[in-house]
Amino acid sequence: MARERADAVVVQGIFFSKTIADLAIKHRLPAASVFRSFVAVGGLMSYGADIPYLFRHSALFVHRILQGAKPADLPGAARRAWRRKDPERVAEIIRASE
């Protein structure tokens, strides 16, 4: 990462880990992934589907359909949420790595 002078790291798929997050912090690179758990292991942010929310929400649609609602009549919904570390905590992590 440092040798190629990257400006940021986007971790794709399931290849996120604490090691990758630690390397990004060590080289002072912002790191993002599509999985929320990447933030929990030290990544800066995630942007992607909230899988537990989707499962809970889909159960409501199944319930409504089983109660007789027509699928075409069910509302569509868009939910957007960024998960990130507290900016002060990020600054603290970067200062600690210097």
C-alpha positions as CSV (number, residue, x, y, z in Angstrom):
1,M,0.0,0.0,0.0
2,A,2.7,2.5,1.0
3,R,5.0,1.5,-1.9
4,E,2.3,2.3,-4.5
5,R,1.4,5.5,-2.7
6,A,-2.3,4.7,-2.4
7,D,-4.6,7.5,-1.2
8,A,-7.2,5.0,0.3
9,V,-8.0,1.4,0.5
10,V,-11.3,-0.2,-0.5
11,V,-11.6,-3.8,0.8
12,Q,-13.8,-5.9,-1.4
13,G,-15.6,-9.1,-0.6
14,I,-14.9,-11.0,2.5
15,F,-11.2,-10.1,2.6
16,F,-11.5,-7.7,5.4
17,S,-9.6,-8.4,8.6
18,K,-8.0,-6.7,11.6
19,T,-4.7,-7.2,9.9
20,I,-5.8,-5.1,6.8
21,A,-7.3,-2.5,9.1
22,D,-4.1,-2.3,11.1
23,L,-2.0,-2.0,8.0
24,A,-4.2,0.9,6.7
25,I,-3.9,2.7,10.1
26,K,-0.1,2.1,10.1
27,H,0.2,3.7,6.7
28,R,-2.3,6.4,7.5
29,L,-4.7,5.3,4.8
30,P,-8.5,5.6,5.1
31,A,-10.0,2.1,4.6
32,A,-13.5,1.2,3.7
33,S,-15.5,-2.0,3.0
34,V,-19.0,-3.1,2.2
35,F,-19.3,-5.0,5.5
36,R,-20.3,-3.3,8.7
37,S,-18.0,-5.6,10.7
38,F,-15.0,-4.1,9.0
39,V,-15.5,-1.0,11.2
40,A,-15.6,-3.2,14.3
41,V,-12.1,-4.6,13.5
42,G,-10.6,-1.1,12.9
43,G,-11.6,0.0,9.4
44,L,-12.7,3.6,8.9
45,M,-16.1,3.1,7.3
46,S,-18.4,0.7,5.6
47,Y,-21.0,1.4,2.9
48,G,-23.3,-1.4,1.9
49,A,-26.4,-3.3,2.8
50,D,-27.3,-3.9,6.4
51,I,-27.9,-7.6,6.1
52,P,-29.6,-8.1,9.5
53,Y,-32.0,-5.3,8.7
54,L,-32.8,-6.8,5.3
55,F,-33.7,-10.1,6.9
56,R,-35.9,-8.5,9.5
57,H,-37.5,-6.3,6.8
58,S,-38.1,-9.2,4.4
59,A,-39.9,-11.1,7.2
60,L,-42.4,-8.3,7.4
61,F,-43.1,-8.6,3.7
62,V,-43.5,-12.3,4.0
63,H,-45.9,-11.8,6.9
64,R,-48.0,-9.3,4.9
65,I,-48.2,-11.6,1.9
66,L,-49.2,-14.5,4.0
67,Q,-52.0,-12.3,5.4
68,G,-53.3,-11.7,1.9
69,A,-51.5,-8.6,0.7
70,K,-50.6,-8.5,-3.0
71,P,-46.8,-8.2,-3.5
72,A,-47.3,-5.4,-6.1
73,D,-49.2,-3.4,-3.4
74,L,-46.4,-3.5,-0.9
75,P,-44.3,-0.4,-0.7
76,G,-40.6,-0.4,-1.8
77,A,-38.2,1.2,0.6
78,A,-34.7,2.7,0.3
79,R,-32.6,2.8,3.4
80,R,-29.2,4.4,3.4
81,A,-26.8,4.4,6.3
82,W,-23.1,5.0,6.6
83,R,-21.3,3.3,9.4
84,R,-18.1,5.0,10.4
85,K,-15.9,5.5,13.4
86,D,-16.1,8.6,15.4
87,P,-13.9,11.2,13.6
88,E,-12.1,12.1,16.9
89,R,-11.3,8.4,17.4
90,V,-10.0,8.2,13.8
91,A,-7.7,11.2,14.5
92,E,-6.5,9.6,17.7
93,I,-5.7,6.3,15.9
94,I,-3.7,8.2,13.2
95,R,-1.8,10.3,15.8
96,A,-1.0,7.1,17.7
97,S,0.5,5.5,14.5
98,E,2.9,8.4,13.9
